[in-house]
């Protein structure tokens, strides 16, 4: 047996007035049953809150903190791999180990060359698999302990841009409606 509940949806189409590259758009749909759906230049997001307390859904959305919002609508997108910072940490490790004479000059050169050969990876799993498969000098540098190999992560840039640029404008509109 299937049940079907219908609810009214309010659709907001937001567009910035600034020309490229700062131009953005977003379509945000909300319903009083707690659904939020976003299509935007900064990604597509959705979440449904089914228990928001005494407030209306609009009041609830106005009250949200950015970190909480990012955790809910990002669902696994909150972090992204930072290749350049990760490579910098690998180079620093080689220099420090060589300075402390933990590795020989030849081992340092081998590690340095391996780091130079590491591709510009877009995600952490691609990078980790590559280090395990192809770059054994780097792995040796960390005593075969995969968990010790640096893997720098940043907040997801698309999600962060949505929360910093679009969300405040949307909240301003919701406040004006009250």
C-alpha positions, 0 to 999 in steps of 0.5 A, spaced: 500 500 500 502 506 498 500 513 501 501 520 498 501 526 502 501 533 498 504 540 501 504 547 498 511 549 496 514 556 495 519 557 490 524 563 490 528 564 484 534 568 486 539 572 482 545 576 483 545 583 480 553 583 479 556 581 472 560 575 471 564 572 475 560 574 481 554 572 478 550 567 481 543 564 481 539 559 486 532 556 486 530 555 493 523 551 494 521 550 501 514 547 504 511 548 511 512 540 512 520 541 513 523 540 506 528 544 503 530 543 496 536 548 492 538 548 485 544 553 484 550 555 481 554 552 487 551 546 487 544 542 489 542 541 496 536 538 499 534 536 506 527 535 510 526 536 517 520 533 520 521 536 527 522 543 528 518 545 534 514 550 535 516 555 530 514 555 522 519 552 517 521 559 515 523 561 522 526 555 523 531 556 517 532 563 519 535 561 526 540 556 523 547 556 524 551 555 518 555 549 520 549 546 522 546 547 515 552 545 511 552 539 515 545 537 513 545 539 506 552 537 505 551 530 507 558 528 505 560 534 501 563 538 507 570 536 505 574 536 499 581 534 498 587 540 498 592 537 493 597 543 494 597 543 502 598 535 502 604 536 497 607 541 502 606 537 508 610 531 504 616 536 502 616 538 509 617 531 512 622 529 507 626 536 509 625 534 517 627 527 516 633 529 512 635 534 517 634 529 523 638 524 519 633 519 519 633 518 512 639 518 507 641 523 502 639 518 497 632 516 501 631 523 501 632 524 493 627 518 492 622 521 496 622 528 493 622 525 486 616 520 488 612 527 491 614 530 484 611 525 480 604 525 484 599 527 480 594 533 482 589 529 485 582 531 485 580 527 491 583 524 497 581 517 495 584 517 489 591 520 492 591 515 498 590 509 493 596 512 488 600 513 494 599 506 496 600 503 489 605 507 486 609 511 491 612 506 495 618 511 498 613 516 501 610 510 504 616 508 507 617 515 509 611 514 514 614 507 516 608 503 512 603 507 516 598 509 511 594 513 516 600 517 518 601 520 511 598 527 510 591 528 507 589 535 508 582 537 507 578 543 506 571 545 507 567 544 500 568 550 496 561 550 492 557 548 499 561 554 502 560 559 497 552 557 497 552 558 505 556 565 504 553 568 498 546 565 497 544 563 504 544 570 507 540 573 501 535 568 502 534 569 509 534 576 508 528 575 504 525 570 509 525 576 514 522 581 510 516 576 509 515 576 516 
